[in-house]
Amino acid sequence: MSGARPRPGLRDVEPYEAPQLEVKARLNTNECPYPLPPAFGEELARAVRDLGLNRYPDREAEELRARLAALNGHTLEGTWVANGSNEILQQLLLAYGGPGRRVALFEPTYAMHARLAWVTQSDVIRVELEEPWKIELRDLLTAFEARPDIVFVCSPNNPTGNAQDVRPAIDVATQRSALVVVDEAYVEFGGDSAASILHAFPNLNLVVVRTFSKAFALAGARLGYCLAAPEVIEDLRRVRLPYHLSSLTQAAGLVALDHRAEALEIIAAVHAERDRLADALPTLGVEAFPSDANFVLFRPPRPARDVWQGLLDREVLVRDCSDRVPGCLRVTAGTPEEVDLFLSALEEVLR
């Protein structure tokens, strides 16, 4: 083994991973259960054939950014793209976090917010929310007492599924000069977007982060984007890697935008299965929490880990969230067949 030593504490932390197992119903990572139609793949293949992969990609991804800016009624200069929304979050922390700077989180929330804060050696302030996990004024005041440089709000929140009212956080942050980052990975499924606030006040300390992984059915391409003031985007350009977004990924994003109408039809189908889960779970004696996302958080009457294993034994994989929300599991709204299999497996486990 090499004598090289990693940074202190690195090997005390496990890699961030979600199980990728071959089962009949993989409902643990909130992927879209349906691909875009065959025409998407055919058009993407043609686009890839025309790429000059011996050359670096468009460093600024201007065509893709322009399309996203137009779609969202925002400016090109205030729109940015990267390899999934996680890379956007990392770039924000590189630009506005770092040693000696503070990041406020409202727990339980998306685990990568804290993980990326740790990667960038930012100090984390955790404010624990009470059920039903709505951010109240008292929670904001607790967070801002620590004078954070960045405040993360996830809406709809993961893993709880509920949308948040982001206006109070933005109001308080504006007075305190903190950057509010609203993670809207699931906003196409429900809740109000903070983008409307950004449109009304384009120079606010606000960043709206989104992804193609969920509503655009493009998890495999790794593409995310954000809307912000142009000054924020300039700061992200200062920390991004050279040519960070490949020509292949840019092409996938552009073709996916051409198929936005089909993506919207998929969202409607996902809504139907999410609502079916929410209605069916209580009939099995399970506590199900309201969701504005493409998943449902639920608390079974038996230990969560035992139920998780029982479902896996029946070829159904869900997410064990009991380390963040005691006693809870999370299930993605899949296809009707996957939801049928999940519900029948859960009934057997709880019998």
C-alpha positions in Angstrom: 0.0 0.0 0.0 1.2 3.5 -0.8 2.6 5.7 2.0 0.6 8.6 0.7 -1.9 9.8 3.4 -5.3 11.3 2.6 -6.7 14.3 4.4 -7.6 13.7 8.0 -10.9 11.9 8.6 -11.4 10.9 4.9 -11.2 7.2 5.6 -13.7 7.5 8.4 -16.4 8.4 5.9 -18.0 5.9 3.6 -18.6 6.7 -0.1 -22.1 8.0 -0.9 -23.9 5.2 -2.4 -27.4 3.9 -3.1 -27.8 0.2 -3.7 -27.9 -0.7 -7.4 -29.3 -4.2 -7.4 -30.9 -6.3 -10.1 -34.5 -6.7 -8.9 -37.9 -6.7 -10.4 -38.8 -3.2 -9.0 -36.0 -0.8 -8.3 -37.8 2.0 -6.4 -35.0 3.5 -4.3 -33.4 6.3 -6.2 -36.4 8.4 -7.5 -35.5 7.8 -11.2 -38.2 8.3 -13.8 -39.7 4.9 -14.5 -40.2 5.6 -18.2 -37.7 6.5 -20.9 -38.2 9.2 -23.4 -39.8 7.9 -26.6 -37.8 6.0 -29.2 -37.6 9.2 -31.3 -35.4 10.7 -28.6 -32.8 8.0 -29.0 -32.9 8.2 -32.8 -32.4 12.0 -32.8 -29.7 11.8 -30.1 -27.9 9.2 -32.3 -28.0 11.5 -35.2 -26.8 14.4 -33.1 -23.9 12.4 -31.7 -22.8 11.3 -35.2 -22.4 15.0 -36.1 -20.2 15.8 -33.1 -16.5 16.3 -33.5 -15.4 14.4 -30.5 -11.7 15.0 -31.3 -12.4 18.6 -30.3 -13.2 20.0 -26.8 -16.9 20.8 -26.2 -18.3 24.3 -26.1 -16.8 25.4 -22.9 -19.7 27.7 -22.1 -22.5 25.4 -23.4 -24.1 28.5 -24.8 -26.7 26.8 -27.0 -28.0 24.6 -24.1 -27.9 27.5 -21.7 -29.8 29.7 -24.1 -32.5 27.1 -24.5 -32.9 26.7 -20.8 -32.9 30.5 -20.2 -35.7 30.9 -22.8 -37.7 28.0 -21.2 -37.5 29.6 -17.8 -37.9 33.2 -18.8 -34.4 34.0 -17.5 -31.2 35.5 -18.9 -28.4 33.5 -20.6 -25.9 35.2 -18.3 -27.9 34.0 -15.3 -28.2 30.4 -16.4 -25.6 27.7 -15.8 -25.3 23.9 -16.6 -23.1 21.1 -15.2 -22.9 17.4 -14.7 -26.1 16.9 -12.7 -27.4 19.2 -10.1 -24.9 17.7 -7.7 -22.0 19.4 -9.6 -23.9 22.7 -9.5 -24.2 22.3 -5.7 -20.5 21.5 -5.4 -19.5 24.5 -7.5 -21.7 26.7 -5.3 -19.9 25.4 -2.2 -16.5 25.9 -3.8 -17.4 29.5 -4.7 -19.3 30.5 -1.5 -18.3 27.9 1.1 -14.9 26.6 2.2 -12.8 26.6 5.4 -14.2 29.0 8.0 -17.5 29.5 6.1 -20.8 28.2 7.2 -23.6 26.2 5.5 -27.1 26.0 7.1 -29.2 22.9 6.5 -32.7 22.0 7.6 -32.8 18.3 8.5 -34.0 15.9 7.4 -33.0 16.8 3.9 -31.0 15.7 0.9 -27.9 14.0 2.3 -25.6 15.4 -0.5 -25.9 18.9 0.9 -24.0 18.0 4.0 -21.7 15.6 2.1 -20.6 18.3 -0.4 -20.2 20.8 2.4 -17.8 18.4 4.1 -16.0 17.8 0.8 -15.4 21.5 0.4 -14.4 21.8 4.1 -17.3 24.1 4.9 -18.8 24.2 8.4 -22.3 22.7 8.7 -25.1 24.2 10.8 -27.9 21.7 11.2 -31.4 22.8 12.2 -33.6 19.9 13.0 -37.2 20.2 11.8 -40.2 18.7 13.5 -42.9 16.7 11.7 -44.3 17.6 9.2 -40.9 19.1 8.4 -42.0 22.6 7.4 -39.4 25.3 7.8 -40.9 27.8 10.3 -39.7 31.3 11.2 -38.2 30.0 14.4 -36.1 27.5 12.4 -34.8 30.3 10.1 -33.9 32.5 13.1 -32.0 29.5 14.6 -30.1 29.0 11.4 -29.2 32.7 10.9 -28.0 33.1 14.5 -24.9 31.3 13.3 -24.4 33.7 10.4 -24.3 31.2 7.6 -22.8 32.1 4.2 -25.1 29.6 2.4 -28.5 28.3 3.3 -29.9 25.2 1.5 -33.6 24.7 1.1 -34.8 21.6 -0.7 -38.3 22.0 -2.1 -40.0 19.6 -2.6 -37.8 18.1 0.2 -36.0 14.8 0.0 -36.7 12.4 1.7 -39.9 13.8 3.2 -41.6 14.9 -0.1 -43.2 18.1 1.1 -42.8 21.5 -0.6 -41.4 24.4 1.4 -42.4 28.1 1.4 -39.0 29.6 0.5 -40.1 33.3 0.7 -39.3 33.7 4.4 -35.8 32.2 4.0 -35.1 34.6 1.1 -36.4 37.6 3.0 -34.2 36.8 6.0 -31.2 36.0 3.9 -31.5 39.2 1.9 -31.1 41.1 5.2 -28.1 39.0 6.3 -26.2 38.7 2.9 -26.4 34.9 2.9 -26.9 33.0 -0.4 -30.1 30.9 -0.5 -29.8 27.8 -2.6 -33.2 26.3 -3.4 -32.8 22.7 -4.6 -35.7 22.0 -6.9 -34.9 18.6 -8.2 -38.5 17.5 -7.9 -40.3 20.8 -8.6 -41.9 19.6 -11.8 -44.0 17.1 -9.7 -45.3 19.7 -7.2 -44.8 22.9 -5.2 -44.1 26.4 -6.3 -40.8 27.3 -7.9 -38.6 30.1 -6.4 -37.8 31.1 -10.0 -40.7 33.5 -10.0 -39.1 35.4 -7.1 -35.8 35.5 -9.0 -37.6 36.9 -12.1 -39.1 39.7 -10.0 -35.8 40.4 -8.2 -33.0 39.3 -10.5 -30.2 40.4 -8.2 -31.3 38.6 -5.1 -29.0 36.3 -3.2 -30.9 33.3 -4.6 -30.0 30.3 -6.7 -32.6 27.9 -8.1 -31.1 24.5 -8.9 -32.8 21.9 -11.1 -32.0 18.5 -12.7 -32.8 16.6 -15.9 -32.6 13.3 -13.9 -36.2 13.2 -12.7 -38.9 15.0 -14.8 -36.8 14.8 -18.0 -36.1 11.1 -17.6 -32.4 11.7 -18.2 -30.7 10.3 -15.1 -28.1 8.5 -17.2 -26.9 11.6 -18.9 -26.0 13.5 -15.7 -27.2 17.0 -16.5 -28.3 19.8 -14.1 -28.7 23.6 -14.3 -29.3 26.6 -12.1 -30.8 30.1 -12.4 -29.2 33.0 -10.5 -27.9 36.5 -10.8 -25.2 36.8 -13.5 -22.6 37.7 -10.8 -23.2 34.3 -9.2 -22.8 32.5 -12.5 -19.5 34.3 -13.0 -18.3 33.0 -9.7 -19.2 29.4 -10.7 -17.2 29.9 -13.9 -14.2 30.7 -11.7 -14.4 27.3 -9.9 -15.6 25.0 -12.7 -13.2 22.6 -14.4 -12.1 23.3 -18.0 -14.6 22.0 -20.5 -16.6 20.4 -17.7 -19.7 19.5 -19.7 -19.1 17.0 -22.5 -20.4 17.5 -26.0 -22.4 14.2 -25.5 -24.1 15.6 -22.4 -24.9 18.9 -24.1 -26.4 17.1 -27.1 -28.5 14.9 -24.8 -29.9 17.9 -23.1 -30.7 19.7 -26.3 -32.6 16.7 -27.7 -34.4 16.2 -24.4 -35.7 19.7 -24.6 -37.1 19.0 -28.0 -39.1 16.2 -26.3 -40.4 18.3 -23.4 -44.0 17.6 -24.3 -43.5 13.8 -24.0 -41.7 14.4 -20.7 -44.7 16.3 -19.4 -46.9 13.3 -20.3 -44.6 11.1 -18.3 -45.0 13.4 -15.3 -48.7 12.9 -15.4 -48.3 9.2 -15.3 -45.9 9.4 -12.3 -48.4 11.7 -10.5 -51.0 9.0 -10.8 -48.8 6.3 -9.3 -47.6 8.6 -6.5 -51.2 9.3 -5.6 -52.1 5.6 -5.8 -49.2 4.8 -3.3 -50.4 7.6 -1.0 -53.9 6.2 -1.0 -53.0 2.5 -0.7 -50.4 2.6 2.0 -52.8 3.6 4.8 -55.1 0.7 3.9 -52.1 -1.6 4.9 -51.8 0.0 8.3 -48.8 2.1 7.1 -48.4 5.8 7.9 -47.8 7.6 4.6 -46.7 11.3 4.4 -48.1 13.8 1.9 -45.8 14.2 -1.1 -45.2 16.9 -3.7 -42.4 14.8 -5.3 -42.2 11.5 -7.3 -41.9 9.4 -4.2 -43.7 8.7 -0.9 -42.1 8.5 2.5 -43.8 6.0 4.8 -43.5 4.5 8.3 -44.5 0.9 8.6 -45.7 -0.6 11.8 -42.7 -2.9 12.0 -39.0 -2.0 12.2 -38.0 -0.2 9.0 -34.9 -2.3 8.3 -36.8 -5.6 8.7 -39.5 -4.3 6.2 -36.8 -3.1 3.8 -35.2 -6.6 3.9 -38.5 -8.3 3.5 -39.3 -6.2 0.4 -35.9 -7.0 -1.0 -36.4 -10.7 -0.5 -39.5 -10.2 -2.7 -37.5 -8.4 -5.5 -38.5 -4.9 -4.5 -35.9 -2.3 -3.6 -36.9 0.8 -1.7 -34.8 3.4 0.2 -34.1 2.9 4.0 -34.4 6.5 5.4 -34.5 5.4 9.0 -31.1 7.0 9.8 -32.6 10.4 8.9 -36.3 9.9 9.6 -36.8 7.3 12.4 -38.7 4.3 11.3 -39.2 5.4 7.7 -38.7 4.1 4.2 -39.1 5.8 0.9 -40.6 4.4 -2.3 -40.4 5.9 -5.8 -43.5 6.1 -7.9 -42.7 3.5 -10.6 -44.7 2.0 -13.4 -48.2 0.5 -12.5 -46.6 -2.9 -12.6 -43.8 -1.9 -10.2 -46.3 -0.3 -7.8 -48.5 -3.4 -7.9 -45.5 -5.5 -7.0 -44.4 -3.2 -4.2 -47.9 -3.1 -2.6 -48.4 -6.9 -2.8 -44.9 -7.5 -1.4 -45.5 -5.0 1.4 -48.8 -6.6 2.3 -47.0 -10.0 2.5 -44.2 -8.6 4.7 -46.6 -6.9 7.1 -49.0 -9.9 7.3 
